[in-house]
Amino acid sequence: MPINENMKSLFFLKKVCSPGALLGALLLTASCYSPPPPDPGGFASESPEETGEEEEIIAGTELSSYDGEFPVSSFGEIWGYLVAGRESALGTGYPLSDIGYFGAEIDNYGKLVNVPDRKKIAGYPGRVHLVVTCNSRPLTHFVLEEGSAVRRRMIADLLAETAAYDGLQIDFEYVLSQDGEVFLSFLSELRKGLAGKIFTIALPARTRTLRDDVYDYGKIKALTDRILVMAYDEHWSGSAPGPIASMSWCRDVASYSLETLGPDKLIMGLPFYGRAWGHINPSRAYVYSGIERLKAENEVSEVIRTEGIPHFSYEVPVLVTVYYEDVFSLSARMGMYSSLGVKAIGFWSLGQENPGFWKILELK
C-alpha cells in the first residue's frame, strides 16, 4: 500500500513481542534501534546487540520510504464510535462488530437529551450501543446522588431509550473522588434494569492500580459486560506536545488491563485523531502595563481607535508540533495488542481515519 510521501512517523515498540514476530510480520522492512535520545526526531545509532539491551525493541521508519503491504490484523470484536450527525462516516462493509452511537447527554436538570436515532443507521447489520455522557463534575455529582428523584428519572430514561438498542455504554469521565461508591451503586442499578442488554463502560487508561480510584477496574469489572479502556490522550491539549498514545505507554496500559480485567471483558481503545500544539498561546487578559509591554516587545508602531477604543495587531512566528495516527502506527499498535492477547478493540471515532486503514483489519 503506497504511503503519501509527506507522511513521516517515528514509533517506539518496547517489550511487546518477539523480534521475529514484530519485525517480520509487522514492520517488515523497518530497522531496529536502541532507545533514542530525548529529541523525538532523532535515532540512536547503536543496535540492541551493540548496547546489550536485548529486551529493547525500538523500531523506526520514515513512511515516505515505506512501500510495502501492511499485515491484516484480526480481532473477535471490533468497535467503532459513530457521532450522531456524521452517519456518512460509517462506510459500507467496514469490519465492525459493534457501533457505539455517540452520544446521548445528561442536561443541567438531569434529563436525558440528544439521544441518537438508530433508524439513521438501519442498514448496519451489527450490534448498536447507545453511548451516554455527563460532561461536568458538578452535574455528575448531582445526577448520581443515591436515592434522589433525579437519579431515578435518569435511570428510567436510560432504560427506556436503550430498548431500541443492543446495549448501553456509560461514558462518565467526571466522577468526583468522593462519589466512587455512589457511582458503583449507579452502575449496579443500571445493570439490573438492563436485563438481556449488553452493558459496557468507557474508562480512562491506567497502568497501575490507584488508591481510591473512582474508576477502579477490579470493582467495575463485576458490574459490566465489557470495559473499553480509552488508551489515548496520553498527551492532550493542555499538556506538552507528545503522542496521543505512545507504543510503550499503550503496551503498559494493555498489560495492566489484561491482568486486571482479563481478555474476555477488555476492549482496547485506539485513536484515529491527532493533535497540534503551538509553543505560544497569546489568548489571555492583560493589565495596562502588560499591554504596554506587548507593544514595546513587538515594536507596535500604530494603535487604531474604533469608536474611541484602542486596538493593535502584530505578528509573531509560532512553532506548531503535530502528532497524529496513520496506517503505519495503527498497524503497529494493533499488532502489539494482538501479540499481548487482546481480543477486542475499538476506535474513536469513525470518519477521522485514513480510509485505506480498513484494508488492514478483519473481523474474526
C-alpha positions in Angstrom: 0.0 0.0 0.0 1.8 3.2 -1.1 2.0 5.9 1.6 1.9 9.6 0.9 5.5 10.8 0.8 4.7 13.8 3.0 3.8 11.5 5.9 6.6 10.7 8.3 6.4 9.0 11.7 8.6 7.7 14.5 7.3 4.8 16.6 8.8 3.1 19.6 7.9 -0.5 20.4 9.3 -1.8 23.7 9.0 -5.4 25.1 5.8 -6.1 23.1 6.6 -9.3 21.3 9.5 -11.4 19.9 11.8 -9.6 17.5 10.9 -12.1 14.8 7.2 -11.8 15.1 7.2 -8.0 15.4 9.7 -7.1 12.8 9.0 -9.9 10.3 5.2 -9.7 10.4 4.5 -6.1 11.4 7.3 -3.7 10.5 8.6 -5.6 7.5 11.5 -3.5 6.2 11.9 -1.3 9.2 15.3 -1.1 11.0 16.0 -1.7 14.7 17.5 0.9 17.0 18.3 1.3 20.6 16.4 3.9 22.7 16.5 7.3 21.1 17.8 10.5 22.7 15.2 12.9 24.2 14.8 14.6 20.8 11.8 12.6 19.4 13.0 13.3 15.9 16.4 11.6 16.2 17.5 8.0 16.1 20.3 6.4 18.1 23.0 4.8 16.0 23.7 1.7 18.1 21.8 -1.5 17.6 20.3 -3.5 20.5 23.2 -6.0 20.1 25.8 -3.3 20.4 24.3 -1.8 23.5 23.5 -5.2 25.2 19.8 -4.2 25.6 18.4 -7.4 24.0 15.0 -6.8 25.6 14.5 -3.4 24.0 12.8 -3.5 20.6 12.5 0.0 19.2 11.7 0.3 15.6 11.5 3.4 13.4 11.0 4.2 9.8 10.1 7.1 7.6 6.8 6.3 5.9 8.0 8.2 2.8 10.4 5.3 2.2 7.9 2.5 3.1 6.3 1.0 0.1 5.2 -2.5 1.2 1.9 -4.1 2.3 0.8 -4.0 5.9 -0.3 -7.2 7.6 -4.0 -7.7 8.2 -5.0 -7.7 11.9 -7.9 -9.8 13.1 -10.0 -9.4 16.3 -13.0 -11.1 17.7 -14.8 -7.8 18.3 -14.2 -4.5 16.6 -16.0 -1.4 17.9 -16.3 1.9 16.1 -17.7 5.1 17.7 -20.1 7.0 15.5 -21.0 10.6 16.3 -24.7 11.4 15.6 -24.9 13.7 12.7 -21.9 12.1 11.0 -23.6 8.9 9.9 -22.0 9.1 6.5 -18.7 8.1 8.2 -20.0 4.6 8.6 -18.7 3.0 5.4 -20.4 0.0 3.8 -18.6 -3.2 4.6 -16.4 -1.9 7.4 -15.3 -4.9 9.6 -17.2 -3.7 12.7 -19.0 -6.0 15.1 -20.3 -3.1 17.2 -21.2 0.6 16.9 -21.1 2.9 19.9 -23.6 5.5 18.8 -22.4 8.8 20.4 -24.0 10.3 22.2 -26.9 11.0 24.5 -26.2 13.6 27.2 -27.5 14.5 30.6 -28.7 18.1 30.7 -28.5 20.5 33.6 -31.7 19.2 35.1 -30.6 15.5 35.0 -32.7 14.7 31.9 -31.5 12.6 29.1 -31.3 14.6 25.8 -29.8 14.3 22.3 -30.5 10.5 22.0 -29.4 9.3 18.6 -32.0 7.8 16.3 -30.9 4.2 15.5 -33.1 4.3 12.4 -30.5 6.5 10.7 -28.1 3.5 10.6 -30.7 0.9 10.0 -28.6 -0.7 7.2 -25.8 -1.5 9.6 -26.0 -5.3 10.4 -24.1 -5.4 13.7 -24.9 -4.5 17.3 -25.5 -0.9 18.1 -25.0 0.6 21.6 -26.3 3.8 23.0 -23.5 5.9 24.5 -24.4 8.4 27.2 -22.1 11.1 28.6 -22.2 13.5 31.5 -19.9 16.4 30.9 -19.1 18.2 34.1 -18.1 17.3 37.6 -21.0 19.2 39.4 -23.6 17.8 37.1 -22.2 14.2 37.5 -22.3 14.6 41.3 -25.9 16.0 41.1 -27.3 13.1 39.0 -25.5 10.3 40.9 -26.9 11.2 44.3 -28.2 8.0 45.7 -32.0 7.9 46.3 -32.7 11.2 44.6 -35.6 11.7 42.2 -33.2 13.0 39.6 -31.2 9.8 39.6 -34.3 7.6 39.5 -35.6 9.5 36.5 -32.3 9.4 34.7 -32.0 5.6 35.1 -35.6 5.2 33.9 -34.9 7.3 30.8 -31.7 5.3 30.1 -33.5 2.0 30.4 -36.4 3.2 28.2 -34.1 4.6 25.4 -31.9 1.5 25.4 -34.9 -0.6 24.4 -34.2 0.3 20.8 -30.5 -0.7 21.1 -28.5 -3.8 21.7 -26.7 -2.3 24.7 -25.9 0.8 26.7 -22.5 2.3 27.4 -21.7 4.7 30.2 -19.1 7.3 29.5 -19.0 9.4 32.7 -15.5 10.9 32.7 -16.0 13.5 35.5 -16.9 11.4 38.6 -15.7 13.2 41.8 -13.3 11.3 44.1 -15.9 11.2 46.9 -18.5 9.7 44.6 -16.9 6.4 44.0 -19.4 4.3 45.9 -22.5 6.0 44.5 -21.1 5.6 41.0 -20.7 1.8 41.7 -24.3 1.6 43.0 -25.5 3.5 39.9 -23.8 1.0 37.7 -25.2 -1.9 39.7 -28.8 -0.4 39.5 -28.5 0.1 35.7 -27.2 -3.4 35.1 -30.2 -5.0 37.0 -32.6 -3.0 34.8 -30.9 -3.8 31.6 -31.7 -7.5 31.6 -30.8 -9.0 28.3 -28.9 -5.9 27.0 -25.2 -5.6 26.8 -23.8 -3.2 29.5 -20.5 -1.5 28.8 -18.5 1.4 30.2 -15.6 3.5 28.9 -12.8 4.1 31.4 -9.7 6.2 31.4 -6.4 4.4 30.8 -4.4 3.0 33.8 -1.0 1.4 34.0 -1.4 0.5 37.7 -3.9 0.4 40.5 -4.5 3.9 42.0 -5.5 4.5 45.6 -9.2 5.4 46.0 -9.8 5.3 42.2 -13.4 6.0 41.3 -12.6 4.1 38.1 -11.3 1.0 39.9 -11.1 -1.7 37.2 -11.4 -4.5 39.6 -14.6 -3.2 41.2 -16.3 -2.1 38.0 -15.4 -5.4 36.2 -18.1 -7.3 38.1 -20.8 -4.8 37.2 -20.4 -4.7 33.4 -20.2 -7.0 30.4 -17.3 -5.1 28.6 -14.9 -2.3 29.6 -13.5 -0.1 26.9 -10.2 1.3 28.0 -9.6 4.7 26.4 -5.9 4.2 25.6 -5.5 7.7 24.1 -4.9 11.3 25.2 -1.6 10.3 26.9 -0.8 13.8 25.7 -3.7 16.2 25.5 -4.5 19.8 24.5 -3.2 21.2 27.8 0.0 19.0 28.1 3.4 19.3 26.5 3.4 18.0 22.9 3.6 14.2 22.5 2.0 11.1 21.1 -1.7 10.7 21.5 -0.9 7.1 22.5 2.8 6.1 22.5 3.6 2.5 21.9 5.4 1.9 25.2 2.5 3.5 27.1 -0.1 1.5 25.2 1.8 -1.7 26.0 1.8 -0.9 29.7 -1.9 0.0 29.6 -2.8 -3.2 27.7 -0.7 -5.3 30.1 -2.4 -3.9 33.2 -5.8 -4.0 31.7 -5.4 -7.7 30.6 -4.1 -8.6 34.1 -7.0 -6.8 35.9 -9.9 -7.3 33.6 -9.0 -10.4 31.6 -9.2 -10.7 27.8 -12.9 -11.5 27.6 -14.1 -8.2 29.1 -11.5 -5.9 27.7 -11.9 -3.6 24.7 -8.7 -1.7 23.9 -9.5 1.8 22.5 -7.4 3.2 19.7 -7.3 6.8 18.4 -7.9 7.9 14.8 -7.2 11.5 15.5 -4.2 13.8 16.1 -3.4 16.9 18.0 -1.4 20.1 17.3 0.4 22.3 19.9 1.8 25.8 19.5 4.7 26.9 21.5 2.9 30.1 22.4 -0.7 31.0 23.1 -1.4 34.7 23.3 -5.0 34.4 24.3 -5.3 35.9 27.8 -6.3 39.0 29.7 -3.8 41.8 30.4 -3.4 44.7 32.8 -2.5 48.0 31.3 1.2 47.6 32.0 1.2 44.3 30.3 -0.4 45.8 27.2 2.3 48.4 27.1 5.0 45.7 27.4 3.4 43.8 24.5 3.6 47.0 22.4 7.2 47.5 23.2 8.4 43.9 22.8 6.7 43.6 19.4 7.6 47.1 18.2 4.0 48.1 17.7 4.0 51.5 16.0 0.4 52.0 15.2 -2.6 52.0 17.5 -6.0 52.3 15.9 -9.2 53.6 17.6 -12.6 52.3 16.8 -15.4 54.3 18.5 -12.6 55.5 20.8 -11.4 52.0 21.8 -7.7 51.5 21.1 -6.5 48.2 19.4 -3.5 47.0 17.5 -2.2 43.9 15.8 1.2 42.3 15.5 2.6 39.0 14.0 4.9 36.5 15.7 6.2 33.2 14.4 4.6 30.2 16.1 6.2 26.7 16.2 3.5 24.1 15.8 4.0 20.5 16.7 1.6 17.8 15.4 1.3 14.2 16.5 -1.2 12.0 14.7 -2.1 8.4 13.7 -1.8 6.8 10.3 -1.9 3.4 8.8 1.6 2.5 9.9 1.1 3.5 13.6 -2.4 1.8 13.8 -1.0 -1.3 12.2 1.9 -1.4 14.7 -0.5 -0.8 17.6 -2.9 -3.5 16.6 -0.1 -6.0 16.0 1.2 -5.2 19.5 -2.3 -5.7 21.1 -2.8 -8.9 19.2 0.6 -10.3 20.4 -0.4 -9.5 24.0 -3.7 -11.4 23.8 -6.2 -8.6 23.3 -9.4 -9.9 21.7 -11.4 -6.8 21.1 -10.5 -3.2 20.0 -12.5 0.0 19.5 -11.8 3.2 17.6 -12.5 6.8 18.4 -14.0 7.8 16.1 -15.3 6.9 12.6 -14.6 9.5 9.9 -11.3 10.6 11.5 -9.2 7.8 9.9 -7.3 7.4 6.7 -9.8 5.4 4.5 -7.1 3.0 3.5 -6.8 1.8 7.1 -9.8 -0.6 6.7 -7.8 -2.7 4.3 -5.6 -4.0 7.1 -8.4 -5.1 9.5 -10.7 -8.0 9.6 -13.3 -9.4 12.0 -12.7 -13.0 13.1 
